[in-house]
Amino acid sequence: MPKVVDCRGFACPQPVIETKQALEKTGKVTIIVDNPAARDNVARFGKSQAGRVTIDEKKDGIYITIEKGKQGKPRTKAPSSKIPAPGPSVVVIPSDQMGRGEEELGHILIRSFLHALTEVSARPDTMIFFNTGVKLTVKESEVLEDLQALEKNGVEILICGTCLDYFNLKEKIAVGQVSNMYTIAETLLSAGRLVTV
């Protein structure tokens, strides 16, 4: 009997995260979702884990059963002909939203991205927050728990002090360390891999 995980009403990427966690504990799970996007994301993840995936659409939800290890080897990335640059991986967060365009959507996306970072195995070495991105590091932030979890797992969090002063937020910092532009520039220039969100 597979373990059943009810993900109805969960926003992206939570159904995939719940699926990953369940598959780490058992070889067969059934995930219940309530929309086609979640169905497709969970099914795709299941297949990427070399799982056999079956989908049963019922009146009360979409039931996705994944049986681990029934289709050969897990998917791996094609080998790169490039030699990775030496140095740490750095993620730059220049805004309290992700992308340009609809502001509310941008806030949803940055929350999802930071939560997903807590679950992936390849985490950045350093995260740099500047401009309105510093608002994510304060006590009232909706992503504070995720940032604290990343810091606890060894991710260095640097926050622009000038930006904190500009927004009058220095006293509200709840994660990471206040930094300066010299350290930020040095960190950016020594990065082996740099990702700007």
C-alpha positions as CSV (number, residue, x, y, z in Angstrom):
1,M,0.0,0.0,0.0
2,P,1.6,3.3,-1.0
3,K,1.9,6.2,1.3
4,V,-0.7,8.9,0.5
5,V,0.2,12.6,0.6
6,D,-2.6,15.1,0.2
7,C,-1.3,18.2,-1.6
8,R,-4.7,19.6,-2.6
9,G,-4.6,23.4,-2.2
10,F,-0.8,23.5,-2.1
11,A,1.0,26.2,-4.1
12,C,4.0,25.5,-6.3
13,P,6.6,24.1,-5.6
14,Q,5.1,22.4,-2.4
15,P,3.6,19.3,-4.1
16,V,6.9,18.5,-5.7
17,I,8.7,19.0,-2.4
18,E,6.2,16.8,-0.5
19,T,6.7,14.2,-3.2
20,K,10.5,14.3,-2.9
21,Q,10.3,13.9,0.9
22,A,7.9,11.0,0.7
23,L,10.0,9.2,-1.9
24,E,13.0,9.5,0.3
25,K,11.2,7.5,3.0
26,T,9.4,4.9,0.9
27,G,9.5,3.3,-2.5
28,K,5.9,4.0,-3.5
29,V,3.7,7.1,-2.9
30,T,0.4,8.5,-4.0
31,I,0.2,12.2,-4.2
32,I,-3.2,13.9,-4.4
33,V,-3.3,17.3,-6.2
34,D,-6.2,19.5,-7.5
35,N,-4.9,21.1,-10.6
36,P,-3.2,20.2,-13.9
37,A,0.0,22.2,-13.3
38,A,0.6,20.3,-10.0
39,R,-0.2,17.0,-11.7
40,D,2.3,17.6,-14.5
41,N,5.0,18.9,-12.1
42,V,4.7,15.9,-9.8
43,A,4.5,13.4,-12.6
44,R,7.6,14.9,-14.3
45,F,9.5,14.8,-11.0
46,G,8.5,11.1,-10.5
47,K,9.8,10.2,-13.9
48,S,13.0,12.1,-13.2
49,Q,13.5,9.8,-10.3
50,A,13.3,6.7,-12.5
51,G,9.8,6.1,-11.2
52,R,6.8,4.4,-12.8
53,V,4.1,7.1,-12.7
54,T,0.4,6.4,-13.0
55,I,-2.3,9.1,-12.9
56,D,-5.9,8.6,-11.9
57,E,-8.2,11.6,-12.2
58,K,-11.2,11.4,-9.8
59,K,-13.9,13.8,-8.7
60,D,-12.1,14.7,-5.5
61,G,-8.7,15.2,-7.0
62,I,-5.9,13.9,-9.2
63,Y,-4.1,10.8,-7.8
64,I,-0.5,10.4,-8.9
65,T,1.2,7.1,-7.9
66,I,4.9,6.9,-8.2
67,E,6.8,3.7,-7.7
68,K,10.5,4.4,-7.4
69,G,13.1,2.6,-9.4
70,K,10.9,0.8,-11.9
71,Q,12.2,2.4,-15.1
72,G,16.0,2.1,-15.1
73,K,18.4,4.8,-13.9
74,P,17.5,8.3,-12.7
75,R,17.8,11.1,-15.3
76,T,21.2,12.7,-15.2
77,K,22.4,15.9,-16.9
78,A,24.4,15.5,-20.1
79,P,28.2,15.9,-19.4
80,S,29.4,19.4,-20.1
81,S,32.3,20.1,-22.3
82,K,33.1,23.2,-20.2
83,I,35.3,23.0,-17.1
84,P,33.4,24.7,-14.2
85,A,35.0,27.9,-13.0
86,P,36.7,27.6,-9.6
87,G,35.1,29.5,-6.8
88,P,31.9,29.6,-4.8
89,S,28.3,29.8,-6.2
90,V,26.6,33.1,-5.4
91,V,22.9,34.0,-5.8
92,V,22.1,37.6,-6.0
93,I,18.6,38.8,-4.8
94,P,18.2,42.5,-5.9
95,S,14.4,42.7,-5.3
96,D,11.7,41.4,-2.9
97,Q,10.0,39.9,-6.0
98,M,11.2,37.6,-8.8
99,G,11.1,38.8,-12.4
100,R,9.5,41.9,-13.9
101,G,5.9,42.5,-14.5
102,E,3.0,41.7,-12.1
103,E,4.1,42.7,-8.6
104,E,1.9,40.2,-6.7
105,L,3.1,37.3,-8.9
106,G,6.7,38.4,-8.4
107,H,6.2,38.1,-4.6
108,I,4.7,34.6,-5.0
109,L,7.6,33.6,-7.2
110,I,10.4,34.8,-4.9
111,R,8.7,32.9,-2.0
112,S,8.5,29.8,-4.1
113,F,12.1,30.1,-5.2
114,L,13.6,30.6,-1.8
115,H,11.5,27.7,-0.4
116,A,12.7,25.5,-3.2
117,L,16.3,26.4,-2.4
118,T,15.8,24.8,1.1
119,E,14.9,21.5,-0.6
120,V,17.4,21.2,-3.5
121,S,20.7,19.4,-2.8
122,A,22.9,21.9,-4.6
123,R,22.6,25.1,-2.5
124,P,24.5,28.3,-3.1
125,D,27.6,29.1,-1.0
126,T,26.5,32.8,-0.6
127,M,23.4,34.8,-1.1
128,I,23.6,38.6,-1.5
129,F,20.5,40.8,-0.9
130,F,20.4,44.4,-2.0
131,N,18.0,47.1,-3.0
132,T,14.4,46.0,-2.1
133,G,15.8,42.4,-1.7
134,V,16.9,43.4,1.8
135,K,13.2,43.5,2.8
136,L,13.2,39.7,2.6
137,T,15.7,39.4,5.5
138,V,13.7,41.3,8.2
139,K,11.5,40.1,11.0
140,E,8.1,40.5,9.2
141,S,9.4,38.7,6.0
142,E,7.3,35.8,4.7
143,V,10.4,34.0,3.7
144,L,12.3,34.4,7.0
145,E,12.0,30.7,8.0
146,D,13.4,29.6,4.6
147,L,16.3,32.0,4.8
148,Q,17.1,30.9,8.4
149,A,17.0,27.3,7.2
150,L,19.4,28.1,4.4
151,E,21.8,29.9,6.8
152,K,21.6,27.0,9.3
153,N,22.7,24.7,6.4
154,G,25.8,26.7,5.7
155,V,24.6,29.3,3.2
156,E,26.3,32.7,3.9
157,I,23.8,35.6,3.7
158,L,25.1,39.1,3.0
159,I,22.8,42.1,3.2
160,C,23.7,45.5,1.8
161,G,24.1,47.9,4.7
162,T,23.5,51.0,2.6
163,C,20.2,49.5,1.4
164,L,19.1,48.7,5.0
165,D,19.8,52.3,6.0
166,Y,17.9,53.6,3.0
167,F,14.8,51.7,3.9
168,N,15.4,52.2,7.7
169,L,15.5,48.5,8.3
170,K,18.8,47.9,10.0
171,E,17.2,47.3,13.4
172,K,14.8,44.7,11.9
173,I,17.3,42.3,10.4
174,A,16.5,38.7,11.5
175,V,18.9,36.6,9.3
176,G,22.3,37.0,7.8
177,Q,24.9,39.7,8.3
178,V,25.1,43.3,7.3
179,S,27.7,43.8,4.7
180,N,29.3,46.6,2.6
181,M,29.8,47.2,-1.1
182,Y,33.5,46.3,-1.0
183,T,32.7,42.8,0.4
184,I,29.8,42.4,-1.9
185,A,32.0,43.3,-5.0
186,E,34.7,41.0,-3.8
187,T,32.3,38.1,-3.4
188,L,30.7,38.7,-6.8
189,L,34.1,38.9,-8.6
190,S,35.4,35.7,-7.0
191,A,32.3,33.7,-7.8
192,G,32.7,30.6,-9.8
193,R,29.0,30.7,-10.7
194,L,26.8,33.7,-10.3
195,V,23.0,33.6,-10.5
196,T,20.9,36.8,-10.4
197,V,17.2,36.2,-9.5
